[in-house]
Amino acid sequence: MTKKITIAIDGFSSTGKSTIAKQLAKQLGYIYVDTGAMYRAVTLYAMQQNYISETHFNTDDLISDLSNISLSFGFNEEMGFAEMFLNKKNVEKEIRTLEVSKLVSKISTISEVRKKLVSEQQEMGKNKGVVMDGRDIGTVVFPNAELKLFMTASADKRAKRRYKELIDRGDKVNYEEILQNVEERDRIDSTREDSPLILADDAIEFDNSNMGLKDQFNRIMSLVNTAIE
């Protein structure tokens, strides 16, 4: 019987972490956990409660309200992946907006939020056979993961991918605004005090700036096979 491992995928925003994680999970029959969706769902909740906007950020009220935030994933057979549920409501589309993207890195700086979500993520992956992507998976959530990947690409390439994704979805967005958001998220994610985005000592850095999805999958799958052997 092939042993099951933990695959931790970290990296900057819009590097395709979720895409490759979903592909790997499907290929291996593993559980896929999109930790970024969890932080986005908390962000959406904070926005709905008026704890955060582009002009204000009431961290104390959000922290005191964390016990009322219930997060879960529901598998969508038609789409082929799990969608994010916030307090039993499917919020997969709402959490992918640029408005949420602008605020999610600020939410992720709150230690109490990180503690809550890291605990839930570790519980999800305690039996291995999991592919998890985010910002601190290989450094904090699963420091002993058998395979750690760190995804990177130029800010311009990532902004163009994000722009196309939102345009294809029907959103009205501006490329320059998206590029600015990508660069600002990089800054916040890399400089926050609690669990900053850093390259783990034993992680494999993977730059996909000029790589197609098929080539990327094949290369990473070979790394997975090596880790499983």
Stockholm file with secondary structure:
# STOCKHOLM 1.0

chainA/1-229         MTKKITIAIDGFSSTGKSTIAKQLAKQLGYIYVDTGAMYRAVTLYAMQQNYISETHFNTDDLISDLSNISLSFGFNEEMGFAEMFLNKKNVEKEIRTLEVSKLVSKISTISEVRKKLVSEQQEMGKNKGVVMDGRDIGTVVFPNAELKLFMTASADKRAKRRYKELIDRGDKVNYEEILQNVEERDRIDSTREDSPLILADDAIEFDNSNMGLKDQFNRIMSLVNTAIE
#=GR chainA/1-229 SS CCCCCEEEEEESTTSSHHHHHHHHHHHHTCEEEEHHHHHHHHHHHHHHTTSBCSSCBCHHHHHHTGGGCCEEEEEETTTTEEEEEETTEECTTGGGSHHHHHHHHHHTTCHHHHHHHHHHHHHHTTTSCEEEEESSIIIIICTTCSEEEEEECCHHHHHHHHHHHHHHHTCCCCHHHHHHHHHHHHHHHHHCSSSCCCCCTTCEEEECTTCCHHHHHHHHHHHHHHHHC
#=GC SS_cons         CCCCCEEEEEESTTSSHHHHHHHHHHHHTCEEEEHHHHHHHHHHHHHHTTSBCSSCBCHHHHHHTGGGCCEEEEEETTTTEEEEEETTEECTTGGGSHHHHHHHHHHTTCHHHHHHHHHHHHHHTTTSCEEEEESSIIIIICTTCSEEEEEECCHHHHHHHHHHHHHHHTCCCCHHHHHHHHHHHHHHHHHCSSSCCCCCTTCEEEECTTCCHHHHHHHHHHHHHHHHC
//
